């Protein structure tokens, strides 16, 4: 197994469970515990692994309404729009994309009414020219 392939496998295991014990990682990769620990420390040191995050339960997420909001913005006002989106706790992610929209904003709220309010706030922003939303009905794969 190449070093790059082993690193990718280690990262895949951590994506499944970032709290997986090093001994279990070593066993799953078929390497010694010290080798697994060294690889993990190297990936943290070189910035490949920038941190560890909370993965929310399916039950919690099932209680949230999520949507993809496609947004077209005025290029001159894009930095202002990004700053506003960064301040909204309902915004989970913002992706710059190619195509007829400039970005995809992933938004999440505990109710349809609150999600609608967030989408309206974003649509009313100075610099936002057009939006189109799609409610996420279910998530089939989440890595």
Long-range contacts (C-beta under 8 A, 24 or more apart in sequence): 6-31, 6-39, 7-39, 7-43, 7-48, 10-36, 10-39, 10-40, 10-43, 11-43, 11-48, 11-49, 12-143, 14-49, 14-52, 15-143, 16-143, 18-52, 18-53, 18-55, 19-52, 61-139, 63-110, 64-108, 64-109, 64-110, 65-108, 65-109, 65-110, 65-111, 65-112, 65-114, 65-115, 65-135, 66-92, 66-106, 66-107, 66-108, 66-115, 66-135, 66-136, 67-106, 67-107, 67-108, 67-115, 67-119, 67-133, 67-134, 67-135, 67-136, 68-104, 68-105, 68-106, 68-133, 68-134, 68-136, 69-104, 69-105, 69-106, 69-107, 69-119, 69-122, 69-131, 69-132, 69-133, 70-101, 70-103, 70-104, 70-105, 70-131, 70-132, 70-133, 70-134, 71-101, 71-102, 71-103, 71-104, 71-105, 71-122, 71-128, 71-130, 71-131, 72-100, 72-101, 72-102, 72-128, 72-129, 72-130, 72-131, 73-102, 73-103, 73-127, 73-128, 73-129, 74-127, 74-128, 74-129, 76-127, 77-126, 77-127, 78-102, 78-127, 80-125, 80-126, 80-127, 81-125, 81-127, 81-128, 84-122, 84-125, 85-122, 88-118, 88-121, 88-122, 90-114, 90-115, 90-118, 91-118, 101-130, 101-132
